[in-house]
Every structure is written in structure tokens, then in C-alpha cells.
């Protein structure tokens, strides 16, 4: 049942929000939804080629993130030399050497009512013998087409230029993987720039593994320095350049080993056999470097490949083809933390700029040798290049590639596709790794917890709330160990006067920062956490609840001295949660006193155009109206409810728009008398999005208005890529959350505040959407 008064007063932006939230094939009203189908025309495993692997990786992540938005079916490209047995996901096969195959497939697709969009992975070798048939296929196809050009050749002759122009003109959109390829299409082929979308080759999010352990696993113990390259072997890879450089490298590093990972390309084997590999073996013997080269002569499964890359000290890419537009191989190497040395193909020049890697000339073994020596001798240089590369490649994670593709599909499908971001299962890996035997650490360098950063009451109070949520959601009793650890830290921080200190160093000592910083907000957060734990008294051991009650009673003596708006709001929430299970007139009296102060602030600052408690919007804004609603729940005072409703409506009007949520930037607060609309881009923090999700839940529970539920999902989608960069903020590989969304990049550190904030939001939405709980 909807609250008509609220519906009538919704901001005009809500008219542009989706009316339904799709969940596992059903809408929020319970009706089944028929999902549109996207057909990928591509080579596909078990065919062994780079584009087959690329398509498999892309389709897997698209399904993981968007299988409630569309379904993906595959039309596998074949030839007389490439006939395979496929798995169930293959709906069609298209033999490009078979007469009439293209015409038949066009008719099949046109008559298939489920297909809304066709995506074609284009490589010249796929269509070289059937160019005319392919063009005719595009001409008669009635479904919108997106063509992905994996190779874009500069300075085309008239035949090549016409070929690409025909394909592009018959496609609704074109995807390339580098800015250089886009530039070539516009300048050399006269393709309109607004038809081209640059989506970089995807890379895998990788869990960092110990090199020593991996070397033991692959029987490489004793080799301190590992060089590697991978991919299907062919003469174009110019691996002999590295072999020629090895004697000079070995002279300075006698324990070095060069791994050549990958079998010979099947097409090369059919045409030339193993001539290239045999040439490499002969050169190895000639140079007497047999003990320093090892072939891994197979097509590795992904997890093995990523492990080999993680144990690599320097990755070498020596292609001698200056026109090679893209290489997924060194993209994977960079995302695995490898410093990369590469020849100057366009992709390398674009990706390895700004000290993200080293570029050498084609066929220059002396340059290669010197570059390798420089890296092997300088661990800090390797570390810096690795870090720069990881930051450079972060935006190319497969999850981000999936978001970019899905947004394009939505645009190209002529309104048949409406994106619904899948909610990931809960992953506590990074959350737990951030927790020592003492408490949760404050910061992380990327995904590595930073012990030097010490601990804060703020982070551990939020962590206790999150783990209590987790217990309530999953009934997992192992979470009690963590709840007790965070509660012990809260007790450690409280002083004899009932006031909490916030900052603790790695040795467990309180730092000087406690005496130069206003800690009211920290005290409020601790009371919120204690109250939340107490509210779950039926799920927790009595000794924990009693301990929380004792700390709460001690801390309550200072509540009346709080005047920070957010400290008062956090405290109201804590008292409210305690009140749900332990009615106390003293707690009710404290809630009234704090809520009245907030009401007085609201009346002093608000006017016809500014419905807020202060003359500015800063951080944790959603907590204030949520606290007023909690105060109403305790007291029944309609003034609190009305102030909550008006202020939350005002805040949502400033932070929600047709493209999602854009919380107040920590770079520049939003002041009433300064015209900063729209809100400046960048400086968005996960904690503010999480607090919005928490508040939306409370408002939905009180008002039963589906618009709050819809906004809750939209706000949570911010973590999953529905933001101005269209990039993930939550890392599903580690379970951590990145520290911030800036104007043109994501802060890749995964500290306590952001990771805990994500988990709080994730556990909040769990109640309202039918999702898998644990990864």
C-alpha cells in the first residue's frame, strides 16, 4: 500500500526512474518479465584463439552482472578447418566456408522473435574468404548490429577502406579497444566519431598470491627471477628477440628463468607444423641457455595462467607487428601485477604511458636486455611500475567492460533492454583480512591491509554493526568471534568519564590525534553500534549483550553534552535500537532532548527552498532524517516524522537524478547560498552511499512507499557501476570496496571505512531482493 501524500510530493526526477525493480526474472510486482536476447557472433571455445577467449570472458561477466537484464546466446563462427563440439550455450553455428550460410543465418535471426540485438566480433581472418556473403548478411539483417573491430589497420587501400565502411555503415554501433583505433577509423576510414565506442580489452581482477608459494606449486623453487610471455605461438611474437637477449641477462642474473607459455597457434600448426617452435629450440641450444628457458606447451586454463603471471617478475611482449591494434596478453600481465616491457604496438603505447611500463624498439634484443637488467636490479622500480600499471588498468577490469557493453546495449536496443545490476553474493574475505587479533585496521594499500595505519573507534563501531547485520542475515555463528573482537575494542576506547577516544596506533596506544580532534561524532557512532548489538539480544550470547549494556550505560552520561548534528543523529539511532528491546524512560528522554535540538536547528535554517538542519550539506547527510524517523518511532511525535519526511525529500532531490545517485562531494560541500547545481563530480565516498541505503530502508519500512525501495536499489547500484564513470566501486574478487569515486578515476585502496560501508549496504538490501547470500 502506497502513501498517497508521499507519492504526490515526489520530486520530478522520480518520474524518470524505473517503475519496477527486476529480480531473477520477476518484477517488483511479482509478474514474470521476458528478457530480450543478445546474439554474439564470434569464435568460441573449445576453438583456441584469442577472440574466442575474449568472448568467453566478456560473456561470463555480462551474465554475472546483467542476467536479469538480457540473455546472451552464441552463434559460433566455424570454417572447414575449425569444426568443434560446443557446450549448451551455443545456439547457432555459422560455417563461413559453407555456400549460403550467411543468408540462411540472416533469415534465422530475423525470424527469431527473442533476438533484440546482434554483436559481431570482427577479425579479418574470420571473413577473408567470404567478404561478400558477410556484407550481404549485414544488409538483410533486420536486428540492430554492433560490430567489434579487433584489428584496425591504418592507411588502408581502397578495397580495405570500402570493406570497413560497408561494415560500419550497416552497423548501428562500432566498438574498438583503443583510442588509437578510434582515431584511425575516423581519420583513415571516415567513420563518424559518434558511431564509435572505445571499450578497452578486459582484464581480470586478481587475488594477490604469494610468489614463493606459487613457485613451489609449479616446481620453480630456486629461481629468484622469472621472466615470462604467453599466448598462442607464431613467428609474429618474435620470441627469438628475448632469447637473443638472455645471455646478457643471465650473466648478471644466473638464476633467471624465461617461461614461454602457450601452445602453437592451431592455424600455424595446420599450415607450417611446429617449424617456429623448432627454430626457437635450436636457438636455445645454439645460445646454450637450455637451463634458463622453459616451455609450458599447452593452452592454460585461466586460473593457472593468472598464477604463472603472478609469479613472474617481468613480463615480455615482443610482437614485431607494428599494426597489431590490441594485445590481451600484456593487459592480463599488468592486471596480475607484472611490470611489462613491450614493443611499441599502438595498444602498448597507450596503456604503458606515464611510467606504467617500458617500451622498446622492435627486434632490439640489446634494448630488451638492458631494460630487463634495470628492472631486475631495482625492486622499487618494479614495484612502482607494477603499481602504476595496476592503477592504469583498473578501469579495464572485465566488470567495467561489462558495464560499458551493457550501457551500449541498452542504448542500441531501442528501449528493449532496461539494465538491472545483479547484486553480488556476500564476500567477507577482505573484511576479515582487515581484522587483526586486536581490531579492524584503518587503511589498506590497494588490497593489502596497512598495519602502520593503526585502528579507529569509527571503523570498529561500523564493523560491529556490519557483522551484527551479517549474523542477523545469515545466522552464521562464526561471526560472533568478530562481533566480540570489535566490542572489546569499543570497550578499550571508553574512558573512565564515559567518553570514547578514537585513534589507536598499531601498538595499541592512543595517539595525540585524540586530543586535537573533535570526537563527538565518534562517540555517537559507538553508541549507535552498541544499541544495534543490544537490539539483536535474541541472537547473541548474554555476556556480549550485557557487556554492551554496561558500556552503553557508561557512555550515556555524556549524551546531553552532544551538539554536533551527526553525533546527535548517531546517538538517537543507538538509543532507538536499544529502546526496541529495553524500554527505558531515561532513553526516551534523551531521544527527545536530542531530537528537539535537531528540530530547532531545522526551524532556524530552513526556508521555502532549503529544507535542512544546517546551511550546507556535508557528509553522512542521510543519517539526520533517518534519526528523526527513529525519534518518531520511540516517541510517536508527529513533528519528528514530518521533519524527517521533508528533509529526506529535500536531500534525495539533491542527490538523485535520471542517471542514478550523486552524493555530496567531500571536495566541496554544498552550501545554501552558493550555486553549485549540479553537484560537483568527484569526491564521492562509499560511506555516504551506504548511509543513503540505510536511510531509504528505514523510510520504506515506515511509509511503505515503493519509490524508496527503487531508490535503495539505484543507490546500491552505484557500487556496481551505475555512477558517472560507469566503473565498479566494489571489488567482487577481494570482497573489498574502493575508497572513492573521483572525477576521472577510482581510488583503488580498499580501506576499512569503504569496505565496511559496502557490506552494511549489501546486507541492508539483502532483505528486499532474492539474491544468493554467500560467495
C-alpha positions in Angstrom: 0.0 0.0 0.0 1.4 3.3 -1.1 1.3 6.5 0.9 -0.5 8.9 -1.4 0.8 12.0 0.3 4.4 11.0 -0.3 3.7 10.0 -3.9 2.1 13.4 -4.6 5.2 15.1 -3.3 7.9 13.1 -5.1 10.4 15.2 -7.0 10.0 15.4 -10.7 13.2 13.4 -11.1 11.5 10.3 -9.9 9.3 10.3 -13.0 12.4 9.3 -14.9 13.3 6.4 -12.6 12.3 2.8 -13.5 8.9 1.8 -12.2 9.9 -1.7 -11.4 13.0 -3.4 -10.0 13.6 -6.7 -11.8 14.8 -9.6 -9.7 15.6 -13.0 -11.1 13.2 -12.7 -14.0 10.4 -11.1 -12.0 9.3 -7.5 -11.4 8.7 -6.0 -8.0 5.0 -6.5 -8.5 5.6 -10.3 -8.9 5.0 -10.5 -12.7 7.4 -12.5 -14.9 9.5 -10.5 -17.3 10.5 -11.8 -20.7 14.2 -10.8 -21.1 15.5 -9.7 -24.5 18.2 -11.8 -26.2 21.5 -10.7 -27.5 23.2 -12.9 -30.0 27.0 -12.9 -30.1 28.5 -13.9 -33.5 32.1 -14.9 -32.6 34.6 -17.7 -32.4 34.2 -19.5 -29.1 35.8 -22.3 -27.0 36.8 -25.0 -27.5 38.2 -23.2 -30.5 41.6 -21.9 -29.4 42.1 -18.3 -30.4 42.3 -15.0 -28.7 38.9 -13.8 -29.7 37.3 -17.0 -28.5 38.8 -16.5 -25.1 37.9 -12.8 -25.2 34.3 -13.5 -26.0 34.1 -16.2 -23.3 35.5 -13.8 -20.6 33.2 -11.0 -21.7 30.0 -13.1 -21.9 30.7 -14.7 -18.5 31.0 -11.3 -16.7 28.0 -9.9 -18.6 26.0 -12.9 -17.3 27.3 -12.4 -13.8 26.3 -8.7 -13.8 23.3 -8.5 -16.0 21.5 -11.8 -16.5 18.3 -10.1 -15.1 18.5 -7.6 -18.0 19.1 -9.7 -21.0 20.1 -13.2 -22.1 23.1 -14.0 -24.2 23.2 -16.7 -26.9 26.1 -17.5 -29.1 26.4 -18.1 -32.8 29.8 -19.8 -33.1 31.9 -19.0 -36.2 33.4 -22.0 -37.9 35.2 -22.9 -41.1 36.1 -26.1 -42.8 39.3 -26.2 -40.7 37.6 -25.2 -37.5 34.7 -27.6 -36.6 34.1 -28.2 -32.9 31.7 -29.7 -30.4 30.3 -27.0 -28.2 28.6 -26.6 -24.9 24.9 -25.8 -24.3 25.3 -22.0 -24.6 25.9 -22.3 -28.3 22.5 -21.6 -30.0 23.7 -21.5 -33.6 26.9 -22.2 -35.7 27.9 -20.4 -38.8 30.4 -22.1 -41.1 31.8 -19.2 -43.1 33.1 -21.6 -45.8 29.7 -23.0 -46.5 27.8 -21.6 -49.5 24.6 -19.8 -48.5 25.5 -20.0 -44.7 25.3 -16.2 -44.2 22.0 -15.8 -46.0 20.5 -18.7 -44.0 21.7 -17.3 -40.7 20.3 -13.8 -41.5 16.9 -15.4 -42.1 17.1 -17.4 -38.9 18.0 -14.4 -36.8 15.3 -12.2 -38.5 12.7 -14.8 -37.7 13.8 -15.3 -34.1 11.5 -13.0 -32.1 13.6 -13.3 -29.0 16.7 -11.7 -30.5 16.9 -7.9 -29.9 20.5 -7.2 -30.8 23.4 -8.8 -32.6 27.0 -8.4 -31.6 29.7 -9.4 -34.1 33.3 -10.0 -33.1 35.2 -9.0 -36.3 38.6 -10.2 -37.3 39.8 -10.1 -40.9 40.7 -13.8 -40.8 37.1 -14.8 -40.0 35.6 -13.3 -43.1 38.5 -13.1 -45.5 37.2 -15.8 -47.9 33.5 -14.7 -47.6 33.6 -11.0 -47.6 30.7 -10.6 -50.0 28.5 -13.1 -48.1 29.2 -11.2 -44.9 28.3 -7.9 -46.4 25.0 -9.4 -47.7 24.3 -10.8 -44.3 24.6 -7.4 -42.7 22.4 -5.8 -45.4 19.4 -8.2 -44.9 19.7 -8.4 -41.1 16.7 -6.7 -39.5 18.0 -6.6 -36.0 20.4 -3.8 -34.8 24.0 -4.8 -35.1 27.1 -3.8 -33.0 30.4 -4.7 -34.7 33.6 -5.0 -32.6 36.8 -4.4 -34.6 39.7 -6.3 -33.1 42.1 -5.1 -35.7 42.1 -1.6 -37.2 44.7 -1.1 -39.9 45.9 2.4 -40.7 46.5 3.8 -44.2 44.0 1.4 -46.0 43.9 0.8 -49.7 40.6 1.5 -51.4 39.4 -2.1 -51.1 40.1 -2.3 -47.4 38.6 1.1 -46.8 35.4 0.2 -48.6 35.1 -3.1 -46.7 35.3 -1.3 -43.3 33.0 1.5 -44.4 30.4 -1.1 -45.6 30.5 -2.9 -42.3 30.4 0.3 -40.2 27.5 1.8 -42.2 25.5 -1.4 -41.8 26.1 -1.5 -38.0 24.3 0.6 -35.6 27.4 1.0 -33.5 31.1 0.1 -33.6 33.4 -0.9 -30.7 37.2 -0.6 -30.7 39.6 -1.2 -27.9 42.0 1.7 -28.1 41.7 5.5 -28.7 44.3 5.0 -31.4 41.9 2.6 -33.3 39.1 5.1 -32.9 41.3 7.8 -34.4 42.2 5.6 -37.3 38.6 4.8 -38.0 37.6 8.5 -38.1 40.7 9.8 -40.0 41.5 7.0 -42.4 38.1 5.4 -42.9 35.8 8.5 -42.4 33.6 6.7 -39.8 31.6 9.2 -37.8 33.0 9.5 -34.3 29.6 9.4 -32.7 29.2 5.9 -34.1 32.4 4.6 -32.3 32.6 3.5 -28.7 36.0 2.7 -27.1 35.8 -0.2 -24.7 39.3 -1.4 -23.7 40.2 -5.1 -23.7 39.0 -6.5 -20.4 41.4 -7.6 -17.6 40.8 -9.9 -14.7 40.6 -8.8 -11.1 43.3 -10.9 -9.4 43.6 -12.1 -5.8 47.2 -11.5 -4.8 49.0 -14.8 -4.1 52.4 -15.4 -2.5 55.2 -15.8 -5.2 57.1 -18.3 -3.1 54.1 -20.5 -2.7 53.3 -20.3 -6.4 56.9 -21.2 -7.4 56.7 -24.2 -5.2 53.4 -25.2 -6.8 54.9 -25.1 -10.3 58.2 -26.6 -9.3 60.2 -23.3 -9.8 61.7 -23.1 -6.4 65.2 -21.8 -6.5 64.5 -19.4 -9.4 64.6 -15.9 -7.8 63.8 -14.1 -11.1 61.2 -15.2 -13.5 60.6 -13.7 -17.0 57.6 -14.8 -19.0 55.5 -14.4 -22.1 52.3 -16.1 -23.1 49.9 -16.7 -26.0 49.4 -18.9 -28.9 52.9 -19.2 -30.6 53.6 -17.8 -34.0 56.5 -16.1 -35.7 54.8 -12.7 -35.2 55.5 -12.9 -31.5 59.3 -12.7 -32.1 60.2 -14.7 -29.0 63.7 -15.0 -30.5 64.3 -11.4 -29.5 64.1 -12.4 -25.9 66.3 -15.5 -26.5 69.0 -13.3 -28.1 68.8 -11.0 -25.0 69.0 -13.8 -22.5 72.8 -14.3 -22.4 73.4 -10.8 -21.3 70.6 -11.1 -18.7 71.9 -14.4 -17.4 75.4 -13.0 -16.9 74.1 -10.7 -14.2 71.3 -13.0 -13.0 72.4 -16.6 -13.2 69.2 -17.8 -11.6 66.9 -16.2 -14.1 64.3 -18.4 -16.0 62.3 -17.4 -19.1 58.8 -19.1 -19.3 57.3 -19.4 -22.8 53.7 -20.1 -22.0 51.3 -21.4 -24.7 50.9 -23.9 -27.5 51.5 -23.1 -31.1 48.5 -21.4 -32.8 46.3 -24.2 -34.4 46.2 -22.4 -37.7 50.0 -22.2 -37.8 50.3 -25.9 -37.0 47.9 -26.8 -39.8 49.9 -24.7 -42.3 53.5 -25.0 -41.1 53.6 -27.5 -38.4 55.9 -26.8 -35.5 58.6 -25.1 -37.6 58.6 -21.9 -35.4 58.9 -23.8 -32.1 61.7 -26.0 -33.5 63.6 -22.9 -34.6 63.3 -21.5 -31.0 64.6 -24.8 -29.6 67.5 -24.7 -32.0 68.4 -21.2 -31.0 68.2 -22.1 -27.3 70.7 -24.8 -27.9 72.9 -22.6 -30.0 73.0 -19.9 -27.3 73.5 -22.6 -24.6 70.6 -21.3 -22.5 68.7 -24.5 -22.0 68.7 -24.2 -18.3 67.2 -20.8 -18.5 64.2 -21.4 -20.8 61.1 -23.5 -20.1 58.2 -24.1 -22.4 54.7 -24.5 -20.9 53.4 -26.1 -24.1 49.6 -26.0 -23.5 46.6 -23.7 -23.6 46.3 -22.9 -19.9 43.0 -22.6 -18.0 42.6 -19.1 -16.7 43.4 -19.7 -13.1 46.7 -21.4 -14.0 47.6 -18.6 -16.4 47.0 -15.9 -13.8 49.1 -17.8 -11.2 52.0 -18.0 -13.7 51.7 -14.3 -14.3 51.7 -13.6 -10.5 54.9 -15.5 -10.0 56.5 -13.5 -12.9 58.9 -10.7 -12.1 59.0 -9.1 -15.6 56.6 -9.8 -18.5 57.9 -9.5 -22.0 55.9 -8.7 -25.1 58.0 -8.7 -28.2 55.5 -8.7 -31.1 57.1 -7.4 -34.3 53.8 -6.3 -35.9 53.6 -2.5 -35.7 50.0 -2.7 -36.8 48.8 -5.0 -34.0 46.0 -2.9 -32.5 45.4 -4.8 -29.3 47.0 -7.5 -27.1 45.1 -9.1 -24.3 48.3 -10.8 -23.1 50.1 -7.9 -21.6 46.8 -6.5 -20.3 46.4 -9.7 -18.3 50.0 -9.4 -17.2 49.6 -5.9 -15.9 46.4 -6.8 -14.0 48.4 -9.6 -12.4 50.9 -7.0 -11.1 53.7 -7.7 -13.6 56.0 -4.9 -14.8 55.8 -5.1 -18.6 58.4 -4.5 -21.3 56.8 -4.2 -24.7 57.4 -3.3 -28.3 55.6 -0.2 -29.4 52.3 -1.5 -30.8 49.6 1.1 -30.5 47.9 -0.6 -27.5 51.2 -0.7 -25.6 52.0 3.0 -26.3 48.5 3.9 -25.0 48.5 1.6 -21.9 52.1 1.8 -20.8 52.4 5.6 -20.8 53.2 7.6 -17.6 55.6 5.0 -16.2 53.1 2.1 -16.3 55.6 0.0 -18.3 58.7 0.2 -20.6 58.6 0.5 -24.4 61.5 -0.9 -26.5 62.1 -0.9 -30.3 61.0 -3.8 -32.4 63.6 -6.6 -32.7 66.0 -4.8 -30.4 67.5 -7.5 -28.1 70.1 -5.2 -26.6 67.4 -2.7 -25.5 65.4 -5.6 -24.2 68.3 -7.0 -22.2 69.2 -3.6 -20.7 65.5 -2.9 -19.7 65.2 -6.3 -18.1 68.5 -5.8 -16.2 67.3 -2.4 -14.9 64.1 -3.9 -13.6 65.7 -7.0 -12.0 68.3 -4.8 -10.2 65.7 -2.4 -8.8 62.9 -3.8 -6.7 61.4 -0.4 -6.0 61.3 0.4 -9.8 59.5 -2.9 -10.4 57.1 -2.1 -7.6 56.4 1.4 -8.9 55.8 0.2 -12.4 53.5 -2.6 -11.2 51.5 -0.1 -9.1 51.2 2.4 -11.9 50.2 -0.4 -14.3 47.5 -1.7 -11.9 46.1 1.8 -11.5 46.2 2.4 -15.2 44.4 -0.9 -15.9 41.8 -0.7 -13.1 39.2 0.8 -15.4 39.6 -2.1 -17.9 38.5 -4.8 -15.4 36.1 -7.2 -17.1 33.4 -5.9 -14.8 33.9 -2.4 -16.1 34.0 -3.7 -19.7 30.7 -5.5 -19.0 29.1 -2.2 -17.7 30.3 -0.3 -20.8 28.9 -3.0 -23.1 25.6 -3.3 -21.2 25.1 0.5 -21.3 25.7 0.4 -25.1 23.3 -2.5 -25.5 20.7 -0.5 -23.6 21.2 2.4 -26.0 21.3 0.4 -29.1 18.4 -2.0 -28.4 15.7 0.7 -29.0 14.3 0.5 -25.4 14.0 -3.3 -25.4 16.7 -3.5 -22.7 16.5 -1.9 -19.3 19.6 -2.5 -17.2 19.3 -4.2 -13.8 22.5 -4.7 -11.9 22.8 -8.1 -10.2 23.6 -7.9 -6.5 26.8 -9.9 -5.8 26.9 -12.6 -3.1 28.4 -11.6 0.2 32.2 -11.9 0.3 33.9 -11.3 3.7 37.5 -12.1 2.5 38.9 -8.5 2.7 36.7 -7.6 5.6 38.3 -10.4 7.6 41.8 -9.7 6.4 41.5 -6.2 7.6 40.8 -7.5 11.1 43.8 -8.4 13.3 43.5 -10.2 16.6 43.0 -6.8 18.2 40.6 -5.0 15.9 40.0 -3.8 12.4 42.8 -1.8 10.8 42.0 1.7 9.4 43.6 1.7 5.9 44.7 -0.6 3.1 47.2 -0.1 0.3 45.1 -1.3 -2.6 44.0 -4.7 -1.2 46.8 -5.1 1.3 45.9 -4.2 4.9 48.2 -1.4 6.3 49.2 -2.2 9.9 51.0 1.1 10.1 47.7 2.9 9.9 46.5 1.6 13.2 42.9 1.5 14.3 39.9 3.7 14.9 36.8 3.5 17.0 34.8 4.7 14.0 35.8 1.8 11.8 35.3 -0.8 14.5 31.9 0.5 15.6 30.8 0.3 11.9 32.4 -3.1 11.6 30.5 -4.4 14.6 27.2 -3.1 13.1 28.0 -4.9 9.8 28.9 -8.2 11.5 25.7 -8.0 13.6 23.8 -7.4 10.3 25.6 -10.4 8.9 24.7 -12.6 11.8 21.1 -11.5 11.6 21.0 -12.1 7.8 22.8 -15.5 7.6 22.6 -16.9 11.2 26.3 -17.7 10.8 27.6 -18.2 14.4 31.2 -17.7 13.4 30.5 -14.0 13.1 30.2 -13.8 16.9 34.0 -14.1 17.2 34.3 -10.8 15.2 31.5 -9.1 17.0 33.2 -9.8 20.3 36.5 -8.5 18.9 35.0 -5.2 17.8 33.0 -4.9 21.1 36.2 -5.4 23.0 37.8 -2.6 21.0 34.9 -0.3 21.8 35.3 -1.1 25.5 39.1 -0.5 25.1 38.4 3.0 23.8 36.0 4.2 26.5 37.5 6.3 29.3 36.5 6.4 33.0 34.4 9.5 32.3 32.3 7.6 29.7 33.9 9.4 26.8 35.4 7.5 23.9 38.8 8.0 22.3 39.0 7.3 18.6 42.6 6.8 17.4 44.8 3.9 18.4 48.2 3.1 16.8 49.5 -0.4 15.8 50.9 -0.9 19.3 47.6 -0.3 20.9 48.4 3.2 22.3 46.1 6.1 22.0 47.6 8.8 19.7 47.9 12.5 20.1 45.2 13.0 17.4 42.6 12.2 20.1 43.4 15.4 21.8 43.4 17.7 18.8 40.2 16.4 17.1 36.5 16.8 18.0 35.4 13.3 18.8 31.7 13.8 19.3 30.8 12.0 16.0 33.0 9.0 17.0 31.2 8.8 20.4 27.8 8.9 18.6 28.9 6.1 16.2 30.0 4.0 19.2 26.5 4.4 20.8 24.8 3.6 17.5 26.9 0.3 17.3 26.2 -0.6 20.9 22.5 0.0 20.5 22.4 -2.1 17.4 24.1 -5.0 19.1 21.7 -4.8 22.0 18.7 -4.9 19.6 19.9 -8.4 18.5 19.8 -9.7 22.0 18.0 -12.9 21.0 20.7 -13.8 18.5 23.8 -13.1 20.7 25.2 -14.6 23.8 24.1 -12.9 27.0 27.6 -11.9 28.0 28.0 -9.8 24.9 24.7 -8.1 25.3 25.4 -7.4 29.0 28.8 -6.0 28.1 27.2 -3.7 25.5 24.6 -2.6 28.0 27.3 -1.8 30.5 29.3 0.3 28.1 26.1 2.0 26.8 25.1 3.0 30.4 28.6 4.5 30.9 28.5 6.4 27.6 25.0 7.7 28.1 26.1 10.1 30.8 27.7 12.3 28.1 24.9 12.3 25.6 23.3 15.6 26.9 26.6 17.3 26.1 26.5 16.5 22.4 25.8 19.3 20.0 27.2 18.1 16.7 24.3 17.3 14.5 25.6 14.0 13.3 26.8 12.9 16.7 23.2 13.5 17.9 21.8 11.6 15.0 24.1 8.6 15.5 23.2 8.6 19.2 19.4 8.8 18.5 19.8 5.7 16.3 21.7 3.8 19.1 19.1 4.8 21.7 16.3 3.8 19.3 17.8 0.3 18.7 18.3 -0.2 22.5 14.7 1.0 23.1 13.3 -1.7 20.7 14.2 -4.4 23.3 14.6 -2.4 26.5 12.1 0.3 27.1 13.6 3.0 29.3 12.1 6.4 30.2 15.6 7.8 30.5 16.5 6.7 27.0 13.2 8.1 25.7 14.0 11.4 27.5 17.5 11.5 25.9 16.0 10.9 22.4 13.5 13.7 22.9 16.2 16.1 24.0 18.5 15.4 21.0 15.6 15.3 18.5 14.3 18.6 19.8 17.7 20.1 19.2 17.7 18.9 15.6 14.2 20.2 15.1 15.3 23.6 16.4 18.3 23.6 14.0 15.9 22.7 11.2 13.5 25.6 12.0 16.4 28.0 12.3 18.0 27.1 8.9 15.1 26.1 6.7 13.1 28.2 4.3 10.9 27.7 1.2 13.8 26.4 -0.9 16.1 24.9 1.8 14.7 22.1 4.0 17.7 21.2 6.0 19.2 21.3 9.5 22.2 23.4 8.5 23.1 25.9 5.9 25.1 23.3 4.0 25.1 19.6 3.1 28.3 17.8 4.1 28.9 14.1 4.9 26.6 11.4 6.3 23.6 13.6 5.5 21.1 10.7 5.3 21.7 9.9 8.9 19.9 13.1 10.1 16.4 12.5 8.6 16.8 8.8 9.4 17.5 9.7 13.1 14.4 11.9 13.1 12.3 8.9 11.9 13.9 6.8 14.7 12.9 9.5 17.2 9.3 9.4 15.9 9.4 5.6 16.3 10.4 6.0 20.0 8.1 8.9 20.9 5.3 9.0 18.4 5.8 12.7 18.0 4.5 13.7 14.5 6.8 16.7 14.4 9.8 14.4 14.2 8.1 12.4 11.4 7.3 15.5 9.4 10.8 16.9 9.7 12.2 13.6 8.7 10.0 13.4 5.6 10.7 17.0 4.5 14.4 16.9 5.0 14.8 13.5 3.3 12.8 14.5 0.4 15.0 17.6 0.1 18.2 15.6 0.3 17.0 13.0 -2.3 16.2 15.8 -4.6 19.8 17.0 -4.4 21.5 13.6 -4.8 19.3 11.6 -7.2 18.8 12.2 -10.9 18.0 10.3 -14.0 21.5 8.8 -14.1 21.4 7.5 -10.5 22.8 8.8 -7.3 25.5 11.5 -6.9 26.2 12.0 -3.2 27.7 15.3 -1.9 31.4 15.6 -2.8 33.9 15.6 0.0 35.9 18.0 -2.1 33.3 20.7 -1.9 30.3 20.8 0.4 27.0 22.1 -0.9 26.2 25.5 0.6 22.7 27.0 0.5 23.9 30.4 -0.7 26.3 29.1 -3.4 25.0 28.0 -6.7 26.7 24.6 -7.2 24.0 22.7 -9.1 24.5 20.1 -10.3 26.7 18.7 -7.5 30.4 18.8 -8.5 31.6 15.5 -9.9 34.2 13.5 -7.9 34.9 13.0 -4.2 32.0 10.6 -3.7 32.5 8.3 -0.8 31.1 4.8 -0.3 30.0 5.7 3.2 27.6 8.3 2.0 26.0 6.0 -0.4 25.8 3.3 2.3 24.1 5.7 4.7 21.6 6.6 2.0 20.8 2.9 1.6 20.3 2.6 5.3 18.0 5.6 5.5 16.0 4.5 2.5 15.3 1.2 4.2 14.0 3.0 7.3 11.8 5.2 5.3 10.4 2.3 3.3 9.7 0.4 6.5 7.7 3.4 7.8 5.9 4.7 4.7 5.7 1.5 2.6 6.4 3.6 -0.5 7.9 1.6 -3.3 9.8 4.6 -4.5 12.1 4.3 -1.5 12.7 0.7 -2.4 13.5 1.6 -6.0 15.9 4.3 -4.9 17.6 1.9 -2.5 18.4 -0.4 -5.4 19.6 2.5 -7.6 21.8 3.8 -4.7 23.3 0.3 -4.2 23.9 0.0 -8.0 26.4 2.9 -7.5 28.8 0.3 -6.1 28.3 -1.9 -9.1 29.0 0.6 -11.8 25.9 2.9 -12.0 27.9 6.1 -11.5 29.4 8.8 -13.6 32.5 6.8 -14.5 30.5 3.6 -15.2 33.1 1.7 -13.1 32.8 -0.7 -10.2 33.5 0.6 -6.7 33.0 -2.8 -5.1 35.7 -5.4 -6.0 34.0 -8.8 -6.2 37.3 -10.6 -6.3 38.6 -9.4 -2.9 35.2 -8.5 -1.3 36.7 -5.1 -0.6 35.4 -1.7 -1.7 37.4 1.1 -3.3 37.9 4.2 -1.2 36.3 6.8 -3.5 34.9 7.8 -6.9 36.8 10.8 -8.2 36.1 12.9 -11.3 38.1 10.7 -13.7 39.4 7.7 -11.7 38.6 5.4 -8.8 40.8 5.3 -5.7 41.9 1.7 -5.6 42.7 1.5 -1.9 40.3 -0.7 -0.1 40.2 0.6 3.5 38.0 -0.2 6.4 35.5 2.6 6.0 34.7 1.9 2.4 34.7 -1.9 2.8 32.5 -1.9 5.9 30.2 0.7 4.3 29.7 -1.5 1.3 28.9 -4.5 3.5 26.4 -2.6 5.5 24.6 -1.5 2.3 24.8 -5.0 0.9 23.3 -6.6 4.0 20.6 -3.9 4.1 19.4 -4.7 0.5 19.5 -8.4 1.2 16.1 -8.4 2.9 14.4 -6.9 -0.2 15.8 -8.8 -3.1 16.0 -12.5 -3.7 19.8 -13.0 -4.0 22.5 -15.6 -3.3 23.9 -14.7 0.1 27.4 -16.1 0.2 30.1 -16.4 -2.4 
